[in-house]
Amino acid sequence: MSQETQVGDRIKAFLEAHGLNAYQASQKLGHEKPSKVYKLVNNDAKPGYDTIVELLTAWPDLSPEWLIL
């Protein structure tokens, strides 16, 4: 994965590396609608603490340092 500049870019790169789109990621996170993940990967919203915890819980191989820094 390359040096993405925004959190949404890093989330998108991580999902792509795992062969997932926003809809599939939303399902894994237990969300009924994919709009939250779509907003994140399009940089229309930034994840809050709860969302970051959801992502890290769903994908333990996701590096918290890489995600937020």
C-alpha positions as CSV (number, residue, x, y, z in Angstrom):
1,M,0.0,0.0,0.0
2,S,1.3,3.4,-0.9
3,Q,1.4,6.7,1.1
4,E,-2.2,7.9,1.0
5,T,-2.7,11.4,2.5
6,Q,-6.2,11.2,4.0
7,V,-7.7,8.6,6.3
8,G,-10.4,7.8,3.7
9,D,-7.7,7.1,1.1
10,R,-6.0,4.7,3.5
11,I,-9.3,2.9,4.2
12,K,-10.1,2.6,0.5
13,A,-6.6,1.2,-0.2
14,F,-6.9,-1.3,2.7
15,L,-10.3,-2.5,1.4
16,E,-9.0,-2.7,-2.2
17,A,-6.0,-4.8,-1.0
18,H,-8.5,-7.2,0.6
19,G,-10.7,-7.3,-2.4
20,L,-13.6,-5.5,-0.8
21,N,-15.8,-2.6,-1.9
22,A,-17.6,-0.2,0.4
23,Y,-20.8,-2.3,0.3
24,Q,-19.0,-5.5,1.3
25,A,-17.1,-3.7,4.1
26,S,-20.4,-2.2,5.4
27,Q,-21.9,-5.7,5.6
28,K,-18.8,-7.0,7.5
29,L,-19.2,-4.1,9.9
30,G,-22.8,-4.9,10.4
31,H,-24.2,-1.8,8.9
32,E,-27.5,-2.1,7.0
33,K,-26.6,0.7,4.6
34,P,-23.2,1.3,3.0
35,S,-23.5,5.1,3.1
36,K,-21.1,5.5,6.1
37,V,-18.3,3.6,4.4
38,Y,-18.9,5.3,1.1
39,K,-18.5,8.7,2.8
40,L,-15.3,7.5,4.4
41,V,-13.7,6.2,1.2
42,N,-14.7,9.2,-0.8
43,N,-13.3,11.5,1.9
44,D,-16.7,13.1,2.5
45,A,-16.5,12.3,6.2
46,K,-13.7,11.5,8.7
47,P,-14.1,8.5,11.0
48,G,-14.7,9.1,14.6
49,Y,-13.4,7.0,17.5
50,D,-16.2,4.4,17.3
51,T,-15.8,3.9,13.6
52,I,-12.0,3.4,14.0
53,V,-12.6,0.8,16.7
54,E,-15.2,-0.9,14.4
55,L,-12.6,-1.1,11.6
56,L,-9.8,-2.3,13.8
57,T,-12.1,-5.0,15.4
58,A,-13.4,-6.2,12.0
59,W,-9.9,-6.3,10.5
60,P,-7.2,-7.1,13.2
61,D,-4.5,-6.9,10.5
62,L,-5.3,-3.2,9.9
63,S,-2.5,-1.1,11.5
64,P,-3.9,1.7,13.7
65,E,-0.8,3.7,13.3
66,W,-1.0,3.5,9.5
67,L,-4.7,4.3,9.5
68,I,-4.6,7.4,11.6
69,L,-1.2,8.9,10.9
